Amino acid sequence: MCRSALPVIIVAGILELCPIVDAASGQAEGVGQPATTAEVEAWGSIVGPDGTGLPPGGSTATEGRLLYDRQCAACHGLTGQEGPDPRLAGGVGSLGGEEPSKTVGSYWPAATTLWDYVNRAMPFNRPGSLAVDDVYAVVAYVLYLNGLVGENQLIDGDTLPQIEMPNRDGFVPDPRPDLANTSFQTAWGDPNLQGVWSYATITPLQRPVHLEGRTFLSDEEVAAQNRDSAIRATSERRNGLTPERDLSLAYNQVWWDRGDSTGRTSLIVDPSDGRLPGLTPEGRRRQEAQEVARREHPYDSWEDRPLQERCMTYQRVPPVPSGYSNTYQILQVPGFVVILNEMIHDVRIVPLGDRPKVSERVRQWNGDSRGRWEGKTLVVETSHYRGQTTWRGFPGSSNLKAVERFTRVDPGRIHYRYTIYDETIYTRPFTVELPLVSPPEYVVYEYACHEGNYSIANVLAGARVQERSVRSGVSADLKD
């Protein structure tokens, strides 16, 4: 073991025992890219702190002395303390003092990972060249230099994990799930997306004009937005509002579930300005016609009322967050993914694979979805929307197509983004990225939209009263 070996040994031991965590944020620092299966296999079996992966074989410190003297002493000294490279022995009890000495005996938490390191990295000039028994021999001798094993004690796959290192309790275990060994797979082998997932956020769809040119908010701005949202409709705040403003807030704070800021200035991530693309001439014509109909014929019939007021659908596919019930429940069976949207209980049954689409003559408010797996990502393409569809107030057409991508990244989070294509309405596609997190203990209850719903009857009855009043010359204002 030569050249700066000890710092690498220490790092290797720490990485085996507990992944490095940013002390300030508590989050793992993501660097680089995931290793391929071939790259991992090229490194061979990994030996963990509990001895998992140790191969058959064994040796003693007596047999390891000659190997050590020939291969390692020139760098670390005959007793592991002379150098010139870092010390391997001694230093026990020094870590809390003014001159801490980090050695295998004083600092290393698990003897088993010493075997893993020597096997991979030593000797310095020919790493990985030692036979299995020779690795056991060198490890036994280094442990012997630290007074941890006897000179003739057999060190093998059974005895090495039982050695208690002096600093075994000197490390704080990482409480996060072991994602490297978490497959998130269903019993039949598909990536597992099942669970309850919230896409609630107060981040707006489009970037506000006053934030032009900014992709992210500062930490202070995020905290301020979250605080404001948390007291938006509290009774204390309502006391200072006009009656009109109080009425516009509708429910009190306990009913709102708007989420927090994502830290971005918009949910739209492409185009880079965070704004919806420009409308085509046909898109502008439809938008103007829509505005005229809403202004001049809002109460002619129940068909002129919004779909959510009619308890038909609200969030649409794909969704844009609203004030509450921003929740998906995803279930899976072989060949299908089922996505329940809490708001107005929409359920999408998404066939997987090459199943044919419905007929072109069949058009639905939320389209017709088909899915496929691209590695660990579920890709859902939705088309066959109705020509009269709107996308949360924004124009749409029968040419609308949405492509959603769901990727499980950890136990409590799915990376979710979608792209909207509609050449009839927009001059280019656009992409939205939403949080999709698992809220603790969240329960999706029945969304009984029509239960006690007198809205349609009362609105239309009020409109008829207004019409009669106008004909009779009596004023009767009716506001939506």
N, C-alpha and C positions, 0 to 999 in steps of 0.2 A: 504494500500500500504506500504509494509515493505521491508527491506533489499535492498539496492542498487537499488531501483526501478527506480529512476529518470534516470540513464544512459540508462537503457533498454527502458524506455519511450521515451527518446530522439532518440535512435536508431530506435525504431519502427516508430516514426513520420517521421524521415528522409527517411527511406526506403519506406514508403508509398508515400512520396511526390516526391522524386527524388533519383533513384538508385545511389550508390556510384561509382564514376569514379576516376581512377588514374589521378591525376593532371598533372603528367609529360608526360604521353603518350596520355591522352584523351580517353583511352580504358577502358572498363569494365573489372574488374578482375574476371575471371571465376573460381569458386571454387565449388567443390562437383559435384553433379549430379542432373539432373532435377527431381523434385518431381513427383510422380505418381498421377493420378487422385484421387485415394483413399486417398492418404496422404493429398492432398489439401482439399478434401471434409471433412476430419476429423477435420480440423481447422474451418470449418464453413464459413459463409459469411464474406468477407473482406470489411471493411469500408474505402473508399478512402477519399482524401482531400475535394472532392466536396460533400461528404455526401452519395455517392452511397453505398448502403448496410445497411444503418441505418434502424433498424426494427421499427415497430409501438410501441408506448409507450411514456412515458415522466415523468418528475418529476421536483422538484424545489430544490434550495439550502436548504430551511428550512427542507425539508424531508430528504435531504442528510446529514445534520449535525449529526444526531444520528448515522447513519451508519459510517460516517467518524470517529467520536469520538471512536466508538467501534472497528473498523477494522483497522484504519490507523494512528491515533494520536500517538500511542505508538512509531512509527518509525519516523514520520515526524513532530510531534508536533501539538498542538491544532490549531495553525494558519498556519500550513504548513511551518514554518520557523525555528522551534526550533531543529529539528533533533531528534535522532542522525543520521538518514539516510538523504540523500540529500534533500534540500529544494524544496518545490513544489510551493511556492508563493514568490512574491517580485522580486527584482533584475531588474526591468524594467529600461532600459537605461544604465545598467552597462556593457554590453557586449563589449563596446569599451574602457572601462577603465582598470586600472591596476589590479583590482580584479573583473573580470566578474563573475556574478552569474547566472548560467543557471537553470532556473525554467520553469514551465509550462507557466507562465505569461511573462517571459522575452525572452524565447528562442523558445518555441513551435510555429510552423508556422500555424497549422490548428487545430481547436478545435475538429473536427470530429474524427481525429485519436486518440485523447485522449480516446474517447468512445471505439474505437477498442482495445486499449491496456488494459484498465481497464476490459473490457469484457473478454479478453483472459487470463490475467496474475494476476489479483487481486481477492481476497486478497492473500497475499504471501503464506499463509499456505494452502489455498484451491482455487487455481486459476480456474477461469471459473465457480464458484459456484453461482455467483450473478444472480438474476433475471434481466430481461431487464429493468424494471422500477428502480430497485436498481442501475444499472449501470448509468442510466440517473441521478439519485439522487446524486451519488458520483461525477460524472463529473460536475454537476451543482454547488456543493459545492466547489470543487477545483477552478472552474472558479470564483465563488463568492469571495473566499479568495484572488484572484488576481484582484478584482474590475472590472471584465469583465461582470458580469451579476448581476441583482438584486436578493435580497433574495427570493422573491416569483415569480420570472420570470420563466415561463414554458420553460423547455428545452426538445425538442423533435426532431424528424426527420426533421421538417421544420425550427425550430429556430436555432438549433446547427450549421448548415452550414453557417448561416448568421453572426455569431460572428466573428468580425475582431480581430485577434490576433496581439499584438504589433509588433511581429517580422515576420509578414506574408511576408514582402518583403526582409527578410534577407537571403534568400536562392537563389542560382543560379539554374534555371531549367535545367534539362538534355535535350539537344537537340536531342539525339539519338532516333530512332523510338522505340515505345513500343513493343518490340519483344514478350513479354509474351502474348500480346493480338493480335499478328499477326499470322494468320493461314497459310498464303501462300497457299490458296486452290483455285482451279478452281470452276466455278459455279456448276459443277457436283460432287464436293467433292474430286477430286484427288489433291495431293500436286502440287503446281503451280511452275513449273520450267521455265515458258515462259520468253523470253527476249533475249537480245544480250549479249553474254558472251565471254570474251577474256581469252585465255590460254597462252598469250604471256609471255615469261620470258627468260632471258639470262642464267638462271641456266642450266647447261648441263645435258643431260640424265644420263651420267655416271660420277662418281666422278673422277676428275683428279688424276693422280698418286701422284703429289706433295702434295695433300691434304689427302692422305691415313690416315685412322683412325679418321678423323674429320667429324662429321655429319653437323655441322653448321659453318658458317663464323662469324667473329667478326663484330660488327657494323661498324668499320672502313673499313673492307674489303668489306662489302656490299656497303657502300657509294662510295668507290673507283671504284668498278665494275660498278655501275650505272652511275658515272660520265664518265667513259671511254666509255660506250655504247652510252651515249648522244652525244659525239663528234666524234664517230668512223669514220664517213664519211663526216664530215664537210669540207668545202673548205679550212679552215685554216689548218686543219690537212693534207689534201691531198697535200698541197704545198710542204711538206717535203718528199713525197713518190716517189719511183721510178715509172716509167710509168707502169711497170708490176703490182706493188702492187696497184697502183691507179685503173688500169683496173679491178683487182680482187675484188675491193670493189663494183663494178657495180654502183648501184644508189647512188645519193647523200643522205645526212642525212634525208631530208624531207620525203623520200619514205620508210625509214625503220621504223618498228614498232615492235621492238624486246622485249619490256617490260623491267622490272627490275628484279633484283635478288630476289628469294624467301627467301634468307638467308640460305638455305640449300646448301650443296656442290654437291648435285646431285638430279635429279628428281626421281631416283630409291630409294625407301625406304626399299625394301626387295629384295635381300639379304642386310644385314646390312652394307656390305662393299660398297654399292652404285654402284656396277658394274653388268653388264650383267652376267648371269651364264655362265659356260663353255659350249662349243658346244659338242654335241654327235659326234661320228665318222661320221655319216651321215651328220650332220650339217657342219662339217669341209669340207667334200667332196663337198657339195653344195656351200659353200663359196668359195672354191678354183676354182670350175668350173665357178662360177659367175665372179671371178676376171680374169680368163683366157679369158672368152667371152668378157668382157669389154676391155681387153687389145688388143686382136687379132682380134676381129670382131665388133668393135664399130659402124661401118657405113655400114654394109652389106645391111641392110634394115631398113625401118622405125620401124620394130618390134624390132630392136636392140637398139633403142633409149629409154631414160627414159620415163616412163608413163607421167610425168608432162610436158615433152617437147612435147608430143603428145596430150596434153590437155585432158587427160583421168582422172587422179586423182593424188593427190600429198600428202596430209597429212596422208592418210590412216586412218583406223579405228582400234584402237584408235589413236589419233594424237600425234605427237612430234612437239613442237614449231619450227618455222622457222623464217625468217627475217621479215615477214609481213603477214597480212591477217590471223592472228591466232585467228579466231573468229567463234564461234557457234551462230546460231540463233535457238532457241528452240520454237516450237509451239506445242499446244496440242488440241486435240479434244477427245471426249469420245472414249476410246478403242485404241487410237494411240498417239504416241509422234513422232514429226517430228524434225529432227536435220539437219539443213543446215550448211555445212562447207563453209566458205567464199572462201577459196582457191580452184579454179577450180570448184566452185559451186556444190559440191557433196551434195546430199540430201538423208538422211536415213529416211525411213518411218518405224517406229518401232511398230509393233502390240503388244498389251498388252494381258496378260493372256495366255491361253493354245492353242493358234493357232498353227497349225502344221508348222514345218519347210518346206522349199522347198525340192525338191527331192535331194538325194545325188548326182545325176548326174549334178545338177545345181551348178556351182562354179563361184564366183564373186571376183573381185579384192578386194573389201571391205567387202566380206562376206554377210551373211544373219543374221539380228538382230531380237531378240525377247526380250520383256521387261516384267517386273512384279514389283509390289510395295511391298516392305518390310517395313511396317510402312511409314515413310516419305521419304524413300530412293527409287529411281528408280534404279533397277538393270537391266542392258542390257547385254545379252549374245549373242555374235556374233561368228558364225562358217561358214562352207561352203566356205572357202576361196579357191582361185585357187592354184594349186600346184606350180605355178611359182611366187606366190606373194612374195614380199619383204616388210619389215616393215621399211620404211624410210631408206633403204640401208642395213638393217640387214636381215639375211636370214629368210625365213618363209617356211611353207609347207601347204598342204591341211589339216593337223591335227591341225593347229593353231586355238585356241579358245581364245577369249578375254571376260573378265567380267568387265563391267564398273559399277561404283556406283556414283549416283548423289544425293546429299542431300542439299536442300536449308537451309542455316543457318542464313541468314539475307537478307535484301532487295537487297544488292549489292554483294552477294557472294554465290557460290555453292561449297560445299566440293566435290571434284572430284578426284577419284582414279580408277585405273584399274589394273587388273592382267592378264598377258599373260601366256597361257599354250600352249606348243608345244613340246611334248616329242620326236618328230622326230628330232628337231633342238637343243633344250636346255636340259641340264641335270636336270633342276628344273624350276618351275614357277618363275616369278618375278613381282614385283608390283611397279607402278609408281604413283606419286601424283603430280597433276598439279594445279596451281591457276585457278580459273574460276570466274572472277570478271566482274561486269557490268560497262563498260567504259562509262562515261557521254557523252551523245549526239552522240554516235557512230552510223553511218549509214552504213549498208551493201549494197554496190552497186553491180550491175551486174559484175561478173568476166568474161569479154569477152575474154577468153583465145585465141580463134582462130582469133579474129579480128586483122588484120595486122600481123598475125603470119607467117613469112617466114622461121622460123627456120628449120623445117624439110626439106623443099625443098632446102634451101641453104646448109645445112650440107651434105645432100646426094649428091648434085651437086658438092660440094667441094671435097668429097671423090672420086667421079668418075674422077675429074680432077687430083687428086693425083695419082690415079691408072694409068691413061694414061701417066702421067709424069714419073712414075716409069718404065713403059714398054718402054718408049722412052729414058730413061736414064737421064731425066731432073729432078732435085730436086724440090720438091714442098711440103714442110712440112705442115702438117695439124694437128692442135692441138684442142682437144675437149674444 
